[in-house]
Amino acid sequence: MAEEIFDIVDEKGQPTGETVTRTQAHAEGIRHRTAHIWVVRENGDKTEVLLQKRAMNKDSFPGRYDTSSAGHIQAGDEPLESAVRELSEELGIQADPDDLHFAGTFPIQYEKEFHGKIFKDNEIAFVYVYDNEVGIDNLTIQKEELDSVEWFDMEEVYQACQPPRDEKFCVPMGGLEIVRKYVKGEC
């Protein structure tokens, strides 16, 4: 299988015209783009978010609950088409581009050791909200990427991710804050 190639991007997420391999991007912390899709639903007076439990073989945050669906944007692809593809690949949700609501972007930057190796992440994440009805039993889970999915109260996840963070979760706070504002009609 050929290694993934990403566009190198500026601080706004715009491609510079150069590309980088996935390995090099994460070894050297070179900025690239990702698509983050948050599946949300109303349940009584609460907003719930579907989170995926990352597979134990993932190169970052194995076994922790993360964004509903997320993935790297391949070189030459656009964020929306990547978001539609990720939903289909990871969860089996066949969404139309009009089903995804763009909510904003945020930077992700950290350096951490996983599986005995340093992982340097430097991304601009494009956030989308999917609020069509989703039944967990109807999903087709991509076992290479995730172990399971579960609905969580969004405000409880937000509180659990405040310092000191509950290590059960690895959801990026920047994305969660954008989704909270979107749900409240603030963006």
N, C-alpha and C positions, 0 to 999 in steps of 0.2 A: 504494500500500500504506500503510495507516495505521501511524503510529508506535507502537511498543510502549509500554505503560503498566505501570509497576511499583508495587507497594505500597511505601511508605516504611515502614521497620521500625526497631524499637528495637535495642539492643545484643545482645538474645537472639534476634533474628530474628522477633519478633512484629510483625504489622502495626499501625501507629498509627491507621489509618483514613484516612490521606491517601495520595495517589498522585502519581507523577512520570513524565514521559516519559523514555525511554531517553537522549535527547540531553541533557536537563537533568541527569539523574542523573550522567552521566559528565562533563559540563561543570563541575558544581558539587560533585561528590563526595558526593552524597546517598545515604545507606545504603539498600540494597535486597537482595533475596535471589536466590541462584542454587542450582541443583542440579548436583552433581558426581557422576558415575557412573564408578567405577573397575572395569574389566573385568579380572579376575585369573584365573590358572590355575596349577596346580602342574605343573612340568616337571622330573621327577627330584627332586632335593633343593632345587630353587630355586622361588621364586614369581616368576612373570612378570606383567607388567602391559601391557595393550594401550594404546598411546599414539597419539593422532592428531597428524598434522602439519597445523598450521593453514594455511588458504588464504592466499595472499599478499595478498588484498584485505581481510583482517580488520582491524578498527580497533585491535586490540592484538595484539602478539606475532606478526605474520605470519611464516609459514614455520618456526615452532618447534614442537617436540613438547610436547604438553599432555595433560591428563587425558583418559581414554578418550572421554568424552562429557560435555559441560557446557552449561548454558544458563541464561538468566535465567528467573525464576519470574514469570509474568505476574500482574498485579493480579487478586486473587480466586482464584487457583489455589493448590493445596497443593504442598509440595515433592515428595511421592511421585508425584503425577500428572504433575508437570513432569519428573521423572526418567524415568518410563516413556515420555513423549512424546519427550524428547531422544534417548533410545536408539533409538527408532524412526526419528525424523527424520534423525539424523546417521549412524547405522550400519545401519539396517534391522533391528535386533534387536527382535523382537516379544516383549517381556517381560511377564509378569504382575506385578502389584504384589508378590506373595509371593516373586518371584524376586530382588527387591532387598532387601538387608540394610542398614538404617540403621546407620551407624557413628559419627556425631557431626556437630558443626558447628564451624566456625572462621571467624575474620574475615579478610578480605582488604582491605588498604588501601594504595594507592600512587598516585603521580602520576608520569606519564612521557609523553614526547613520542613520537607515532607519526604518520607521514605529515605531519609539520610542524604537528601540532595537539596541544595538551595534553589528556591523557586522565586523569581523576581517578576512580579506582575505590574504592568503599567498599561492601563486600558482607558478608553473612553467608552462607556456603556450607554447604549441607546435603549431607553425603557419604553415598553409597550404594555398596555393593559388589555386583557381579554376577559370580557364579562358575560359571554354567552354561557348557557347552562352546561355544566360538566358533571358527569357522574363518574366517580372513581372506578366503578366496576366496568365502565365502558372504555376505559383507557387502555392503550397498548403501550406498555412500559418498555423502553429501550434498556435492556438489562446490562449492557456494557457501560451505560452512563449512570443509571440510578437503580436503587434497590426497591423503592416504594414511593408512594405519595400520600399526603395526609392534609386534611383541612385544619387550619389553625385560626384562632381569633387574631386579627391583624394587630390590635392594640396590645394583646398579650405578647405577641412576638416582638413588637416594638419595645415593650418594657424589658423583656428578657435579653434584648440586644444592647441595652444600656450598660455602661460599666458598673460593676464587673460583669462582662458578657457571659450569658449561659452558653457553655461550650457545645450544647446540643445544636446550636444554630451557627451558620456561617453566612446568613443573608447579608448582603452589603447594605449598610445603613443609608448610604446615598440613594440607592434604589428604593428602599422601603420608605424613606421620607418623601420621595417624589410620588410614589403610589398613594401614600396617605393624603397628600395634597390633592392629587387627582380625584380620589374618591370623595373628598370633602368639597370638590368644585373650586379649588384654589389655584388651579393651573390650567 
